[in-house]
């Protein structure tokens, strides 16, 4: 009887069950040695760190572009200043050359005035003035200044200014320049001074009854 009871108790014991977890990630973290968060960040860069690196790279490139732009701007400013100095020096030289050529003309005018004071002969004064005027006109022509020729051609409002008009019976002379009252000058294609002229106007027909 006792033996049967012991057998029943031994049969009632719960069987021992052993479960093995075969998931591949289980237990790996325990096997790795991680000292601190910084070490983890070094091994596994975060998204924020990637953005930071990209921002630093872009900032570096921006600084390089700004430095290059400043260098280029400084070079451009230096070039512009140098060209301005050269142009000013060239202009001063042109002015000096021009006035240097005018000095002999002034000297001739002074000599003509002295001759007029010492000589009562008007012909010598006239001759001196004519020579000075001719010399002055030649100097102007050498710099591209030309006298406008107007007499005998139709009136041109681009270069002419009417001071007087006279009537004419000849239709062919209508609006023609009859006389130059004051000379005009051109510098190549640029008008320096309009020529003042006398122009013919066709006489209006009379209505005599």
C-alpha positions in Angstrom: 0.0 0.0 0.0 2.8 2.3 0.9 4.7 1.5 -2.2 1.7 2.3 -4.4 1.4 5.7 -2.8 5.0 6.6 -3.4 4.6 5.6 -7.0 1.5 7.8 -7.4 3.4 10.8 -5.9 6.3 10.3 -8.2 4.0 10.2 -11.2 2.3 13.5 -10.1 5.6 15.5 -10.3 5.5 18.3 -13.0 7.9 17.7 -15.9 10.7 20.2 -16.3 10.6 22.2 -19.6 13.6 23.9 -21.1 12.9 26.7 -23.7 15.7 28.0 -26.0 15.1 31.4 -27.6 16.6 31.2 -31.1 16.0 34.9 -32.1 19.2 36.2 -33.6 19.4 39.5 -31.7 18.7 38.1 -28.2 21.8 38.2 -26.1 24.0 40.2 -28.4 23.9 43.4 -26.5 25.0 41.6 -23.4 28.0 40.3 -25.2 29.1 43.8 -26.4 31.1 46.1 -24.2 29.8 49.7 -24.4 31.6 52.2 -22.2 29.3 55.3 -22.6 27.0 57.1 -24.9 29.8 58.9 -26.7 31.3 55.6 -27.8 27.9 54.6 -29.1 27.7 57.8 -31.1 31.1 57.2 -32.7 30.1 53.8 -33.9 26.6 54.7 -34.9 26.4 58.4 -36.2 23.0 59.9 -35.6 20.9 61.8 -38.1 21.5 65.1 -36.2 25.2 64.6 -36.5 25.0 64.1 -40.2 23.0 67.3 -40.5 25.6 69.1 -38.4 28.5 67.8 -40.6 26.6 68.9 -43.7 26.0 72.4 -42.2 29.6 72.8 -41.3 30.7 71.8 -44.8 28.3 74.2 -46.4 29.4 77.0 -44.0 33.0 76.3 -44.9 32.2 76.5 -48.6 30.3 79.7 -48.1 33.2 81.3 -46.3 35.5 80.3 -49.1 33.1 81.8 -51.7 32.9 85.1 -49.6 36.7 85.3 -49.4 37.1 84.7 -53.1 34.4 87.3 -53.8 36.2 89.9 -51.6 39.5 89.1 -53.3 37.9 89.5 -56.8 36.2 92.7 -55.7 39.4 94.2 -54.3 41.2 93.3 -57.6 38.3 95.0 -59.6 38.5 98.1 -57.4 42.2 98.3 -57.8 41.9 97.9 -61.6 39.2 100.6 -61.8 41.2 103.0 -59.7 44.3 102.4 -61.8 42.3 103.0 -65.1 40.8 106.1 -63.6 44.3 107.5 -62.7 45.6 106.6 -66.2 42.6 108.3 -67.9 43.0 111.4 -65.7 46.7 111.5 -66.5 46.0 111.1 -70.2 43.4 113.8 -70.2 45.8 116.2 -68.4 48.4 115.5 -71.1 45.9 116.1 -73.9 45.0 119.4 -72.3 48.6 120.4 -71.8 49.4 119.6 -75.4 46.4 121.6 -76.7 47.1 124.7 -74.6 50.8 124.5 -75.5 49.8 124.9 -79.1 47.5 127.8 -78.3 50.4 129.8 -76.6 52.1 130.8 -79.9 48.7 132.1 -81.1 48.4 134.2 -78.0 51.9 135.5 -78.6 51.0 136.5 -82.1 47.9 138.4 -80.9 50.1 140.2 -78.4 52.6 141.1 -81.1 49.7 142.4 -83.3 48.5 144.5 -80.4 52.0 145.9 -79.8 52.3 146.7 -83.5 49.0 148.5 -83.5 50.1 150.7 -80.6 53.4 151.5 -82.3 52.2 151.9 -85.9 49.4 153.9 -87.2 49.1 151.8 -90.3 45.9 149.7 -90.0 47.1 147.4 -92.8 49.8 145.9 -90.6 47.3 145.3 -87.8 44.9 143.7 -90.2 47.6 141.4 -91.6 48.7 140.4 -88.1 45.1 139.5 -87.1 44.5 137.5 -90.3 47.7 135.5 -89.7 46.7 134.8 -86.1 43.2 133.8 -87.1 44.5 131.5 -89.8 46.9 129.9 -87.4 44.2 129.4 -84.8 41.8 127.8 -87.4 44.6 125.4 -88.6 45.1 124.3 -85.0 41.4 123.6 -84.6 41.3 121.6 -87.8 44.3 119.5 -86.6 42.0 118.5 -83.7 39.1 117.6 -85.9 37.2 120.9 -85.7 35.8 122.0 -89.1 33.9 125.1 -90.2 30.4 124.6 -91.4 29.9 125.6 -95.1 26.3 126.8 -95.5 26.1 129.3 -98.3 24.4 128.1 -101.5 22.8 125.0 -99.9 19.3 124.4 -98.5 18.8 125.4 -94.9 19.5 122.5 -92.4 18.0 122.9 -89.0 20.5 120.4 -87.6 23.4 122.8 -88.1 21.9 126.1 -89.1 20.2 128.9 -87.2 18.2 131.6 -89.1 18.9 135.1 -88.1 17.4 136.8 -91.2 15.1 135.8 -94.0 14.6 137.7 -97.3 11.9 137.3 -99.9 12.7 136.0 -103.3 10.7 135.6 -106.5 12.8 132.6 -107.6 11.2 129.3 -106.5 14.6 127.5 -106.9 16.1 129.7 -104.1 13.3 128.9 -101.7 14.8 128.0 -98.3 18.3 128.4 -99.5 21.1 129.9 -97.4 22.1 133.2 -99.0 24.7 134.4 -96.5 26.6 133.3 -93.5 26.2 135.9 -90.7 28.3 134.0 -88.1 30.4 130.9 -88.6 29.5 127.5 -87.0 31.8 124.6 -86.2 31.6 120.8 -86.0 33.8 118.4 -84.0 33.6 115.4 -86.4 29.9 114.5 -86.1 29.2 116.7 -83.0 27.8 120.2 -83.4 29.9 122.7 -81.5 28.2 125.9 -82.7 25.4 126.4 -85.2 26.1 128.6 -88.2 23.9 131.7 -88.2 22.5 132.4 -91.7 20.3 134.5 -93.9 17.7 132.4 -95.7 15.6 133.1 -98.8 11.8 132.8 -98.5 9.6 132.6 -101.5 7.5 135.8 -101.9 3.8 135.2 -101.4 1.7 135.8 -104.6 0.0 139.2 -104.6 -3.8 139.5 -104.9 -4.1 142.8 -106.9 -7.5 143.4 -108.3 
